[in-house]
């Protein structure tokens, strides 16, 4: 099958398929005489596996390490390793939630400080009048634009 058919079948953009080929998650396909990519059923199964793993939040590196375990035939070993990766991902999420809750509490304190005192007639040179200084253990990246899950 051609790349567009494979993309439709699995539900990913063709650019994602090309990316997965570049990073080694999909083997380069055979080519037709006219140079078109020609994918087989094994490639479709592998792409479906990769796509679902990405939707679970697994990194390309984690998937790359998981693929030789699975390889389309070793479901038991893959099942066990996916369970381990999910547990690791849940730990990461819990840590991220904790960091975001702490950050939110700090922002609440800053807002309360801003609301508790009227602004001066002119900004102070240290800007504490409108952007108070506060400490965080590490910068908290907050995505202000909603995005769809990676394929």
N, CA and C atoms as an extended XYZ file, in Angstrom:
453
Properties=species:S:1:pos:R:3:atomname:S:1:resname:S:1:resid:I:1 pbc="F F F"
N         0.842       -1.177        0.000 N   UNK     1
C         0.000        0.000        0.000 CA  UNK     1
C         0.883        1.234        0.000 C   UNK     1
N         0.358        2.315       -0.533 N   UNK     2
C         1.093        3.579       -0.583 CA  UNK     2
C         0.975        4.314        0.747 C   UNK     2
N         1.789        5.340        0.926 N   UNK     3
C         1.867        6.054        2.195 CA  UNK     3
C         0.532        6.688        2.592 C   UNK     3
N        -0.203        7.241        1.638 N   UNK     4
C        -1.487        7.872        1.956 CA  UNK     4
C        -2.485        6.838        2.469 C   UNK     4
N        -2.494        5.660        1.858 N   UNK     5
C        -3.388        4.591        2.295 CA  UNK     5
C        -3.014        4.125        3.708 C   UNK     5
N        -1.723        3.973        3.956 N   UNK     6
C        -1.262        3.572        5.282 CA  UNK     6
C        -1.639        4.632        6.315 C   UNK     6
N        -1.446        5.885        5.977 N   UNK     7
C        -1.782        6.986        6.887 CA  UNK     7
C        -3.269        6.977        7.230 C   UNK     7
N        -4.119        6.811        6.225 N   UNK     8
C        -5.569        6.751        6.459 CA  UNK     8
C        -5.940        5.552        7.310 C   UNK     8
N        -5.326        4.454        7.031 N   UNK     9
C        -5.642        3.211        7.738 CA  UNK     9
C        -5.325        3.305        9.230 C   UNK     9
N        -4.194        3.926        9.567 N   UNK    10
C        -3.768        4.007       10.960 CA  UNK    10
C        -4.248        5.302       11.616 C   UNK    10
N        -4.560        6.306       10.809 N   UNK    11
C        -5.051        7.560       11.368 CA  UNK    11
C        -3.965        8.531       11.768 C   UNK    11
N        -2.876        8.561       11.000 N   UNK    12
C        -1.798        9.507       11.251 CA  UNK    12
C        -1.486       10.248        9.953 C   UNK    12
N        -0.904       11.434       10.051 N   UNK    13
C        -0.499       12.144        8.829 CA  UNK    13
C         0.664       11.443        8.126 C   UNK    13
N         0.776       11.640        6.845 N   UNK    14
C         1.901       11.049        6.107 CA  UNK    14
C         3.230       11.594        6.623 C   UNK    14
N         3.245       12.835        7.081 N   UNK    15
C         4.486       13.408        7.621 CA  UNK    15
C         4.948       12.644        8.859 C   UNK    15
N         4.006       12.128        9.633 N   UNK    16
C         4.352       11.335       10.816 CA  UNK    16
C         5.012       10.027       10.398 C   UNK    16
N         4.506        9.421        9.358 N   UNK    17
C         5.101        8.173        8.863 CA  UNK    17
C         6.533        8.431        8.405 C   UNK    17
N         6.730        9.504        7.659 N   UNK    18
C         8.084        9.832        7.203 CA  UNK    18
C         9.009       10.102        8.390 C   UNK    18
N         8.487       10.800        9.400 N   UNK    19
C         9.282       11.078       10.599 CA  UNK    19
C         9.674        9.774       11.291 C   UNK    19
N         8.707        8.870       11.471 N   UNK    20
C         9.012        7.594       12.123 CA  UNK    20
C        10.051        6.798       11.332 C   UNK    20
N        10.040        6.918       10.025 N   UNK    21
C        11.081        6.276        9.207 CA  UNK    21
C        12.431        6.917        9.490 C   UNK    21
N        12.467        8.261        9.540 N   UNK    22
C        13.737        8.967        9.776 CA  UNK    22
C        14.355        8.616       11.125 C   UNK    22
N        13.508        8.465       12.157 N   UNK    23
C        14.045        8.188       13.495 CA  UNK    23
C        14.190        6.692       13.772 C   UNK    23
N        13.853        5.862       12.805 N   UNK    24
C        14.096        4.431       12.926 CA  UNK    24
C        12.988        3.614       13.565 C   UNK    24
N        11.823        4.203       13.795 N   UNK    25
C        10.707        3.433       14.358 CA  UNK    25
C        10.007        2.598       13.295 C   UNK    25
N        10.110        3.013       12.060 N   UNK    26
C         9.610        2.236       10.921 CA  UNK    26
C        10.775        2.000        9.973 C   UNK    26
N        10.874        0.796        9.479 N   UNK    27
C        11.929        0.491        8.502 CA  UNK    27
C        11.593        1.184        7.182 C   UNK    27
N        12.604        1.576        6.445 N   UNK    28
C        12.322        2.143        5.119 CA  UNK    28
C        11.561        1.113        4.286 C   UNK    28
N        10.503        1.524        3.639 N   UNK    29
C         9.704        0.558        2.870 CA  UNK    29
C        10.352        0.217        1.534 C   UNK    29
N         9.848       -0.835        0.959 N   UNK    30
C        10.241       -1.163       -0.409 CA  UNK    30
C         9.708       -0.045       -1.315 C   UNK    30
N        10.257        0.050       -2.476 N   UNK    31
C         9.817        1.070       -3.433 CA  UNK    31
C         9.275        0.392       -4.687 C   UNK    31
N         8.270        1.024       -5.247 N   UNK    32
C         7.744        0.527       -6.522 CA  UNK    32
C         8.720        0.912       -7.620 C   UNK    32
N         8.507        0.388       -8.816 N   UNK    33
C         9.380        0.715       -9.950 CA  UNK    33
C         9.393        2.215      -10.221 C   UNK    33
N         8.293        2.879       -9.910 N   UNK    34
C         8.227        4.320      -10.145 CA  UNK    34
C         8.691        5.133       -8.933 C   UNK    34
N         9.175        4.455       -7.867 N   UNK    35
C         9.758        5.155       -6.733 CA  UNK    35
C         8.846        5.418       -5.556 C   UNK    35
N         7.578        5.000       -5.656 N   UNK    36
C         6.662        5.219       -4.536 CA  UNK    36
C         6.963        4.250       -3.392 C   UNK    36
N         6.744        4.730       -2.165 N   UNK    37
C         6.870        3.834       -1.012 CA  UNK    37
C         5.792        2.764       -1.117 C   UNK    37
N         6.164        1.538       -0.759 N   UNK    38
C         5.228        0.419       -0.840 CA  UNK    38
C         5.270       -0.329        0.495 C   UNK    38
N         4.236       -0.139        1.308 N   UNK    39
C         4.183       -0.706        2.653 CA  UNK    39
C         3.416       -2.017        2.651 C   UNK    39
N         3.823       -2.915        3.544 N   UNK    40
C         3.126       -4.189        3.676 CA  UNK    40
C         2.336       -4.204        4.995 C   UNK    40
N         1.706       -5.333        5.277 N   UNK    41
C         0.892       -5.468        6.487 CA  UNK    41
C         1.725       -5.364        7.760 C   UNK    41
N         2.967       -5.853        7.718 N   UNK    42
C         3.839       -5.739        8.890 CA  UNK    42
C         4.110       -4.272        9.227 C   UNK    42
N         4.317       -3.460        8.205 N   UNK    43
C         4.547       -2.032        8.429 CA  UNK    43
C         3.306       -1.383        9.028 C   UNK    43
N         2.120       -1.799        8.572 N   UNK    44
C         0.877       -1.252        9.112 CA  UNK    44
C         0.719       -1.619       10.590 C   UNK    44
N         1.029       -2.869       10.934 N   UNK    45
C         0.936       -3.298       12.332 CA  UNK    45
C         1.940       -2.545       13.194 C   UNK    45
N         3.143       -2.393       12.695 N   UNK    46
C         4.183       -1.681       13.443 CA  UNK    46
C         3.798       -0.210       13.629 C   UNK    46
N         3.289        0.423       12.584 N   UNK    47
C         2.865        1.820       12.688 CA  UNK    47
C         1.724        1.967       13.688 C   UNK    47
N         0.790        1.045       13.687 N   UNK    48
C        -0.310        1.085       14.651 CA  UNK    48
C         0.233        0.967       16.071 C   UNK    48
N         1.186        0.072       16.285 N   UNK    49
C         1.822       -0.099       17.589 CA  UNK    49
C         2.494        1.203       18.028 C   UNK    49
N         3.282        1.798       17.140 N   UNK    50
C         3.993        3.048       17.447 CA  UNK    50
C         3.005        4.168       17.725 C   UNK    50
N         1.987        4.288       16.898 N   UNK    51
C         0.999        5.345       17.056 CA  UNK    51
C         0.277        5.250       18.395 C   UNK    51
N        -0.123        4.059       18.770 N   UNK    52
C        -0.818        3.870       20.049 CA  UNK    52
C         0.114        4.140       21.228 C   UNK    52
N         1.367        3.719       21.105 N   UNK    53
C         2.340        3.970       22.175 CA  UNK    53
C         2.578        5.469       22.340 C   UNK    53
N         2.645        6.204       21.235 N   UNK    54
C         2.820        7.661       21.305 CA  UNK    54
C         1.609        8.315       21.975 C   UNK    54
N         0.415        7.833       21.666 N   UNK    55
C        -0.798        8.398       22.277 CA  UNK    55
C        -0.832        8.151       23.781 C   UNK    55
N        -0.130        7.122       24.248 N   UNK    56
C        -0.021        6.851       25.691 CA  UNK    56
C         1.046        7.722       26.330 C   UNK    56
N         1.746        8.511       25.521 N   UNK    57
C         2.753        9.404       26.063 CA  UNK    57
C         4.149        8.844       26.079 C   UNK    57
N         4.351        7.688       25.465 N   UNK    58
C         5.699        7.130       25.423 CA  UNK    58
C         6.539        7.923       24.426 C   UNK    58
N         7.800        8.117       24.758 N   UNK    59
C         8.706        8.849       23.874 CA  UNK    59
C         9.130        7.939       22.718 C   UNK    59
N         9.645        8.561       21.683 N   UNK    60
C        10.160        7.773       20.561 CA  UNK    60
C        11.294        6.869       21.017 C   UNK    60
N        12.108        7.350       21.947 N   UNK    61
C        13.201        6.522       22.470 CA  UNK    61
C        12.646        5.305       23.199 C   UNK    61
N        11.628        5.501       24.043 N   UNK    62
C        11.024        4.370       24.760 CA  UNK    62
C        10.422        3.376       23.780 C   UNK    62
N         9.767        3.885       22.766 N   UNK    63
C         9.163        3.000       21.766 CA  UNK    63
C        10.253        2.249       21.013 C   UNK    63
N        11.338        2.947       20.687 N   UNK    64
C        12.458        2.298       20.001 CA  UNK    64
C        13.032        1.146       20.806 C   UNK    64
N        13.045        1.303       22.125 N   UNK    65
C        13.534        0.225       22.995 CA  UNK    65
C        12.500       -0.894       23.133 C   UNK    65
N        11.243       -0.549       22.988 N   UNK    66
C        10.159       -1.512       23.133 CA  UNK    66
C         9.947       -2.349       21.869 C   UNK    66
N        10.182       -1.775       20.721 N   UNK    67
C         9.909       -2.478       19.462 CA  UNK    67
C        10.641       -3.816       19.313 C   UNK    67
N        11.924       -3.915       19.663 N   UNK    68
C        12.574       -5.226       19.531 CA  UNK    68
C        11.971       -6.276       20.466 C   UNK    68
N        11.436       -5.842       21.597 N   UNK    69
C        10.784       -6.780       22.519 CA  UNK    69
C         9.503       -7.295       21.888 C   UNK    69
N         8.731       -6.388       21.289 N   UNK    70
C         7.452       -6.751       20.676 CA  UNK    70
C         7.671       -7.439       19.344 C   UNK    70
N         8.209       -6.722       18.402 N   UNK    71
C         8.500       -7.212       17.055 CA  UNK    71
C         7.355       -7.992       16.418 C   UNK    71
N         6.133       -7.695       16.834 N   UNK    72
C         4.970       -8.326       16.212 CA  UNK    72
C         4.681       -9.729       16.665 C   UNK    72
N         5.560      -10.303       17.493 N   UNK    73
C         5.368      -11.703       17.854 CA  UNK    73
C         5.429      -11.977       19.351 C   UNK    73
N         6.073      -11.104       20.130 N   UNK    74
C         6.275      -11.379       21.544 CA  UNK    74
C         5.354      -10.516       22.396 C   UNK    74
N         4.089      -10.816       22.344 N   UNK    75
C         3.090      -10.019       23.040 CA  UNK    75
C         3.284      -10.059       24.551 C   UNK    75
N         3.649      -11.187       25.097 N   UNK    76
C         3.810      -11.309       26.547 CA  UNK    76
C         4.877      -10.381       27.099 C   UNK    76
N         6.047      -10.388       26.467 N   UNK    77
C         7.137       -9.520       26.923 CA  UNK    77
C         6.786       -8.051       26.709 C   UNK    77
N         6.153       -7.748       25.589 N   UNK    78
C         5.751       -6.365       25.318 CA  UNK    78
C         4.708       -5.914       26.329 C   UNK    78
N         3.771       -6.795       26.632 N   UNK    79
C         2.722       -6.499       27.613 CA  UNK    79
C         3.351       -6.106       28.951 C   UNK    79
N         4.316       -6.887       29.400 N   UNK    80
C         4.989       -6.619       30.670 CA  UNK    80
C         5.736       -5.291       30.629 C   UNK    80
N         6.491       -5.052       29.557 N   UNK    81
C         7.284       -3.817       29.456 CA  UNK    81
C         6.390       -2.591       29.324 C   UNK    81
N         5.290       -2.693       28.590 N   UNK    82
C         4.354       -1.564       28.478 CA  UNK    82
C         3.788       -1.230       29.862 C   UNK    82
N         3.483       -2.244       30.645 N   UNK    83
C         3.007       -2.013       32.008 CA  UNK    83
C         4.027       -1.251       32.833 C   UNK    83
N         5.306       -1.609       32.692 N   UNK    84
C         6.372       -0.897       33.407 CA  UNK    84
C         6.477        0.559       32.934 C   UNK    84
N         6.388        0.757       31.625 N   UNK    85
C         6.484        2.108       31.074 CA  UNK    85
C         5.303        2.966       31.520 C   UNK    85
N         4.120        2.365       31.617 N   UNK    86
C         2.953        3.102       32.090 CA  UNK    86
C         3.159        3.527       33.544 C   UNK    86
N         3.685        2.629       34.366 N   UNK    87
C         3.950        2.970       35.772 CA  UNK    87
C         4.948        4.128       35.853 C   UNK    87
N         5.993        4.086       35.024 N   UNK    88
C         6.968        5.182       35.000 CA  UNK    88
C         6.312        6.487       34.558 C   UNK    88
N         5.455        6.416       33.547 N   UNK    89
C         4.766        7.610       33.043 CA  UNK    89
C         3.844        8.176       34.119 C   UNK    89
N         3.157        7.313       34.859 N   UNK    90
C         2.270        7.786       35.923 CA  UNK    90
C         3.067        8.464       37.035 C   UNK    90
N         4.254        7.973       37.330 N   UNK    91
C         5.119        8.623       38.315 CA  UNK    91
C         5.529       10.011       37.825 C   UNK    91
N         5.908       10.108       36.555 N   UNK    92
C         6.258       11.403       35.964 CA  UNK    92
C         5.086       12.373       36.060 C   UNK    92
N         3.886       11.885       35.762 N   UNK    93
C         2.694       12.733       35.797 CA  UNK    93
C         2.427       13.210       37.222 C   UNK    93
N         2.544       12.318       38.190 N   UNK    94
C         2.314       12.696       39.594 CA  UNK    94
C         3.322       13.761       40.023 C   UNK    94
N         4.579       13.624       39.603 N   UNK    95
C         5.591       14.624       39.930 CA  UNK    95
C         5.266       15.953       39.267 C   UNK    95
N         4.824       15.904       38.046 N   UNK    96
C         4.464       17.125       37.306 CA  UNK    96
C         3.262       17.803       37.955 C   UNK    96
N         2.265       17.033       38.343 N   UNK    97
C         1.086       17.590       39.016 CA  UNK    97
C         1.511       18.278       40.313 C   UNK    97
N         2.370       17.644       41.080 N   UNK    98
C         2.850       18.221       42.331 CA  UNK    98
C         3.573       19.543       42.075 C   UNK    98
N         4.439       19.568       41.066 N   UNK    99
C         5.168       20.798       40.736 CA  UNK    99
C         4.207       21.895       40.290 C   UNK    99
N         3.203       21.541       39.497 N   UNK   100
C         2.233       22.534       39.033 CA  UNK   100
C         1.361       23.044       40.183 C   UNK   100
N         0.992       22.163       41.110 N   UNK   101
C         0.206       22.606       42.267 CA  UNK   101
C         1.014       23.577       43.125 C   UNK   101
N         2.289       23.296       43.306 N   UNK   102
C         3.167       24.185       44.058 CA  UNK   102
C         3.293       25.530       43.348 C   UNK   102
N         3.484       25.488       42.058 N   UNK   103
C         3.587       26.706       41.257 CA  UNK   103
C         2.296       27.514       41.344 C   UNK   103
N         1.161       26.846       41.264 N   UNK   104
C        -0.131       27.515       41.369 CA  UNK   104
C        -0.278       28.208       42.720 C   UNK   104
N         0.153       27.542       43.789 N   UNK   105
C         0.082       28.149       45.118 CA  UNK   105
C         0.970       29.390       45.190 C   UNK   105
N         2.139       29.337       44.580 N   UNK   106
C         3.017       30.500       44.551 CA  UNK   106
C         2.371       31.645       43.778 C   UNK   106
N         1.743       31.322       42.653 N   UNK   107
C         1.060       32.355       41.876 CA  UNK   107
C        -0.096       32.963       42.667 C   UNK   107
N        -0.823       32.132       43.417 N   UNK   108
C        -1.897       32.653       44.279 CA  UNK   108
C        -1.345       33.654       45.282 C   UNK   108
N        -0.196       33.353       45.876 N   UNK   109
C         0.418       34.249       46.849 CA  UNK   109
C         0.850       35.557       46.186 C   UNK   109
N         1.395       35.481       44.988 N   UNK   110
C         1.794       36.689       44.265 CA  UNK   110
C         0.568       37.528       43.938 C   UNK   110
N        -0.488       36.877       43.449 N   UNK   111
C        -1.716       37.611       43.125 CA  UNK   111
C        -2.286       38.286       44.360 C   UNK   111
N        -2.303       37.566       45.487 N   UNK   112
C        -2.815       38.151       46.730 CA  UNK   112
C        -1.989       39.377       47.119 C   UNK   112
N        -0.686       39.296       46.932 N   UNK   113
C         0.170       40.441       47.225 CA  UNK   113
C        -0.129       41.618       46.313 C   UNK   113
N        -0.344       41.344       45.046 N   UNK   114
C        -0.678       42.412       44.100 CA  UNK   114
C        -2.027       43.040       44.429 C   UNK   114
N        -3.000       42.187       44.746 N   UNK   115
C        -4.340       42.691       45.044 CA  UNK   115
C        -4.388       43.399       46.390 C   UNK   115
N        -3.440       43.095       47.279 N   UNK   116
C        -3.428       43.673       48.620 CA  UNK   116
C        -2.847       45.063       48.692 C   UNK   116
N        -2.213       45.514       47.639 N   UNK   117
C        -1.657       46.862       47.659 CA  UNK   117
C        -1.933       47.552       46.335 C   UNK   117
N        -2.305       48.813       46.398 N   UNK   118
C        -2.590       49.530       45.147 CA  UNK   118
C        -1.291       49.782       44.374 C   UNK   118
N        -1.389       49.850       43.069 N   UNK   119
C        -0.180       50.098       42.283 CA  UNK   119
C         0.326       51.523       42.519 C   UNK   119
N         1.636       51.692       42.474 N   UNK   120
C         2.175       53.052       42.608 CA  UNK   120
C         1.870       53.871       41.356 C   UNK   120
N         2.106       55.149       41.427 N   UNK   121
C         1.824       56.020       40.278 CA  UNK   121
C         2.786       55.750       39.117 C   UNK   121
N         3.973       55.214       39.402 N   UNK   122
C         4.942       54.877       38.357 CA  UNK   122
C         5.627       53.562       38.749 C   UNK   122
N         6.044       52.833       37.759 N   UNK   123
C         6.718       51.558       38.030 CA  UNK   123
C         8.028       51.783       38.764 C   UNK   123
N         8.310       50.879       39.670 N   UNK   124
C         9.600       50.878       40.365 CA  UNK   124
C        10.659       50.303       39.431 C   UNK   124
N        11.892       50.676       39.661 N   UNK   125
C        12.964       50.192       38.787 CA  UNK   125
C        13.167       48.689       38.909 C   UNK   125
N        12.818       48.110       40.067 N   UNK   126
C        12.982       46.660       40.218 CA  UNK   126
C        11.748       45.878       39.758 C   UNK   126
N        10.721       46.578       39.309 N   UNK   127
C         9.474       46.013       38.758 CA  UNK   127
C         8.653       45.211       39.762 C   UNK   127
N         8.975       45.248       41.031 N   UNK   128
C         8.211       44.491       42.024 CA  UNK   128
C         6.793       45.020       42.177 C   UNK   128
N         6.517       46.175       41.612 N   UNK   129
C         5.170       46.740       41.683 CA  UNK   129
C         4.191       45.980       40.786 C   UNK   129
N         4.670       45.404       39.703 N   UNK   130
C         3.765       44.699       38.788 CA  UNK   130
C         4.181       43.252       38.529 C   UNK   130
N         5.463       42.956       38.651 N   UNK   131
C         5.955       41.579       38.489 CA  UNK   131
C         6.838       41.260       39.686 C   UNK   131
N         6.224       40.833       40.782 N   UNK   132
C         7.017       40.532       41.979 CA  UNK   132
C         7.970       39.361       41.743 C   UNK   132
N         9.091       39.407       42.444 N   UNK   133
C        10.053       38.313       42.373 CA  UNK   133
C         9.589       37.194       43.285 C   UNK   133
N         9.739       35.973       42.845 N   UNK   134
C         9.491       34.819       43.699 CA  UNK   134
C        10.354       33.675       43.221 C   UNK   134
N        10.589       32.754       44.096 N   UNK   135
C        11.514       31.652       43.827 CA  UNK   135
C        10.752       30.384       43.457 C   UNK   135
N        11.293       29.668       42.497 N   UNK   136
C        10.827       28.318       42.184 CA  UNK   136
C        12.060       27.439       42.087 C   UNK   136
N        11.898       26.168       42.414 N   UNK   137
C        13.030       25.242       42.357 CA  UNK   137
C        13.576       25.121       40.941 C   UNK   137
N        12.680       25.067       39.996 N   UNK   138
C        13.064       24.997       38.596 CA  UNK   138
C        11.956       25.642       37.784 C   UNK   138
N        12.291       26.167       36.610 N   UNK   139
C        11.239       26.784       35.798 CA  UNK   139
C        10.118       25.794       35.493 C   UNK   139
N         8.903       26.282       35.537 N   UNK   140
C         7.736       25.457       35.234 CA  UNK   140
C         7.256       25.845       33.839 C   UNK   140
N         7.355       24.921       32.911 N   UNK   141
C         6.855       25.178       31.573 CA  UNK   141
C         5.348       24.968       31.553 C   UNK   141
N         4.639       25.978       31.150 N   UNK   142
C         3.189       25.881       31.076 CA  UNK   142
C         2.789       26.140       29.640 C   UNK   142
N         2.171       25.166       29.018 N   UNK   143
C         1.711       25.287       27.647 CA  UNK   143
C         0.384       26.029       27.666 C   UNK   143
N         0.391       27.261       27.168 N   UNK   144
C        -0.820       28.068       27.193 CA  UNK   144
C        -1.713       27.834       25.985 C   UNK   144
N        -1.238       27.055       25.029 N   UNK   145
C        -2.014       26.753       23.846 CA  UNK   145
C        -2.347       25.268       23.900 C   UNK   145
N        -3.627       24.954       23.826 N   UNK   146
C        -3.971       23.528       23.843 CA  UNK   146
C        -3.467       22.893       22.568 C   UNK   146
N        -3.005       21.675       22.715 N   UNK   147
C        -2.489       20.960       21.549 CA  UNK   147
C        -3.064       19.563       21.556 C   UNK   147
N        -3.079       18.973       20.386 N   UNK   148
C        -3.571       17.606       20.283 CA  UNK   148
C        -2.431       16.666       20.611 C   UNK   148
N        -2.731       15.464       21.071 N   UNK   149
C        -1.682       14.507       21.378 CA  UNK   149
C        -0.846       14.188       20.154 C   UNK   149
N         0.415       13.961       20.373 N   UNK   150
C         1.313       13.590       19.274 CA  UNK   150
C         0.932       12.220       18.736 C   UNK   150
N         1.087       12.050       17.433 N   UNK   151
C         0.765       10.758       16.798 CA  UNK   151
C         1.953        9.869       16.792 C   UNK   151
